């Protein structure tokens, strides 16, 4: 298939496909007349990249999964390098979750402090009005 058809079937743009090609994630096969040529395996690579990016993986982090598929494995996460990327991403997510939990706790403490301070005062310290 040609680049336009691949882009349409993968739900992306030809510009994105050229970028992936430049980055070495998508093969750069050409027909005799110079047109790019792709097959179902290339579509599979693109779908793998898209799913991983939807999960928050950076483009370069998808490389081991693509390499695994290119090596003939049935799934992009069947190789040790892909599993290592999963482990790193999981650790990164756990760290972010921890940081967000800390921020949430700080905001909750600030809210409690502000509510207690507002309850002690007979007159409000500020007043907002809705503008029509």
C-alpha positions in Angstrom: 0.0 0.0 0.0 1.1 3.6 -0.5 1.7 6.2 2.2 -1.8 7.8 2.0 -3.6 4.5 2.4 -1.4 3.5 5.3 -1.9 6.9 7.0 -5.7 6.5 6.6 -5.8 3.0 7.9 -3.5 3.8 10.9 -5.5 7.0 11.7 -2.6 9.3 11.3 -1.0 11.6 8.7 1.5 11.1 5.9 3.7 13.7 7.6 3.7 11.6 10.8 4.7 8.5 8.8 7.5 10.3 7.1 8.7 11.4 10.6 8.6 7.8 11.8 10.5 6.8 8.7 13.2 9.5 9.4 13.4 8.2 13.0 14.0 4.6 11.8 10.7 3.3 13.3 9.1 2.7 10.0 10.9 1.0 7.0 11.7 3.2 4.1 10.9 0.8 1.2 10.4 2.3 -2.2 8.9 0.9 -5.4 10.7 1.1 -8.7 9.0 4.4 -9.5 10.1 5.9 -6.1 6.8 5.6 -4.2 6.9 4.5 -0.6 5.6 1.0 -0.2 4.1 -0.5 3.0 2.4 -3.7 4.0 0.2 -5.1 6.8 3.3 -5.6 9.1 3.9 -1.8 8.8 0.4 -1.1 9.8 0.9 -3.4 12.8 4.0 -1.4 13.8 2.1 1.8 13.6 -0.8 0.5 15.7 1.8 -0.6 18.3 3.3 2.8 18.3 -0.1 4.6 18.6 -1.3 2.4 21.5 2.0 3.0 23.4 1.8 6.7 22.8 -1.8 6.8 24.0 -0.5 5.2 27.2 1.9 8.1 27.5 5.1 6.6 26.1 7.5 8.9 24.3 8.2 8.0 20.7 11.7 6.8 21.4 10.3 4.5 24.1 8.3 2.6 21.5 11.5 1.6 19.6 12.0 -1.7 21.5 8.4 -2.8 20.9 8.8 -2.0 17.2 12.1 -3.8 17.0 10.5 -6.8 18.7 7.7 -7.0 16.1 10.3 -6.6 13.3 12.2 -9.5 14.7 9.1 -11.7 14.1 7.7 -11.9 17.6 3.9 -12.1 17.8 3.7 -9.1 20.2 5.8 -6.0 20.6 6.2 -6.7 24.3 7.5 -10.3 23.9 11.2 -9.1 24.2 13.3 -8.3 27.2 14.0 -4.7 26.0 10.2 -4.0 25.8 9.7 -5.4 29.3 12.4 -3.1 30.6 10.6 -0.1 29.1 7.4 -1.2 30.7 9.2 -1.5 34.1 10.7 2.0 33.7 7.4 3.5 32.7 5.6 1.8 35.6 8.2 3.2 38.0 7.8 6.7 36.4 4.0 6.5 36.8 4.3 5.3 40.4 6.6 8.3 41.1 4.1 10.7 39.5 1.2 9.2 41.5 3.2 9.7 44.7 4.0 13.3 43.9 0.3 13.9 43.0 -0.8 12.4 46.3 1.7 14.7 48.1 0.3 17.7 46.3 -3.2 16.6 47.0 -2.5 16.3 50.7 -0.9 19.8 50.8 -4.0 21.3 49.0 -6.3 19.5 51.4 -4.3 20.9 54.4 -4.4 24.4 52.9 -8.2 24.1 52.4 -8.7 22.9 56.0 -6.6 25.8 57.3 -8.5 28.3 55.1 -11.9 27.0 56.1 -11.0 27.1 59.8 -9.7 30.6 59.5 -12.8 31.7 57.7 -15.0 30.1 60.4 -13.2 32.1 63.1 -13.9 35.4 61.5 -17.3 37.0 61.9 -16.9 39.1 58.8 -15.6 37.6 55.5 -12.2 38.7 54.5 -13.1 39.0 50.9 -16.2 38.7 48.8 -16.6 37.8 45.1 -19.4 38.9 43.0 -20.6 37.4 39.8 -20.3 39.6 36.8 -23.2 39.4 34.3 
